């Protein structure tokens, strides 16, 4: 992909992230959808950046309570990441964490727990216990445990 197209993706994503962080979800959604479609067209369906875009759009849907729309995107992102990167890659852990968080929000604790555990194990083994991603997933899991079991 040419450098100008990469910059275009980054600009779109940054603008979408800004809109999302300020609660302007309706402005973020078309940018995230466009980024996903362009990545699919330019990189092909089987690319890790497509999985990232799926996760980003799903997290927006989750933020707006559109869980039924988020779930299939998160599952697809997880499947794609596993297929392209293997079962023990940090990006797979992030996808597992995202799907676990969705299940948590929906009160599906039995489905969330093993996903959080798997994500944490992958991060501890591949990134180490002090890595920021590992610490974030550990905090998410701890918060989940407090909520689900208290």
Long-range contacts (C-beta under 8 A, 24 or more apart in sequence): 1-42, 1-43, 5-38, 5-42, 9-35, 9-38, 9-39, 9-49, 13-56, 16-56, 16-60, 20-60, 20-63, 25-60, 25-63, 25-64, 28-60, 29-57, 29-60, 32-56, 32-57, 32-60, 33-57, 46-80, 46-83, 46-84, 47-84, 48-80, 48-81, 48-84, 48-85, 48-91, 50-80, 51-76, 51-77, 51-78, 51-80, 51-81, 51-84, 51-91, 51-95, 52-77, 52-91, 54-80, 55-94, 55-95, 55-98, 58-98, 58-102, 59-98, 62-101, 62-102, 62-105, 67-102, 67-105, 67-106, 70-102, 71-99, 71-102, 74-98, 74-99, 74-102, 75-99, 87-122, 88-122, 88-125, 88-126, 89-122, 89-126, 90-122, 90-123, 90-126, 90-127, 90-133, 92-122, 93-118, 93-119, 93-120, 93-122, 93-123, 93-126, 93-133, 93-137, 94-119, 94-133, 94-137, 96-122, 97-136, 97-137, 97-140, 100-140, 100-141, 100-144, 101-140, 101-144, 104-144, 104-147, 104-148, 109-144, 109-148, 112-144, 112-148, 113-144, 113-148, 116-140, 116-141, 116-144, 117-141
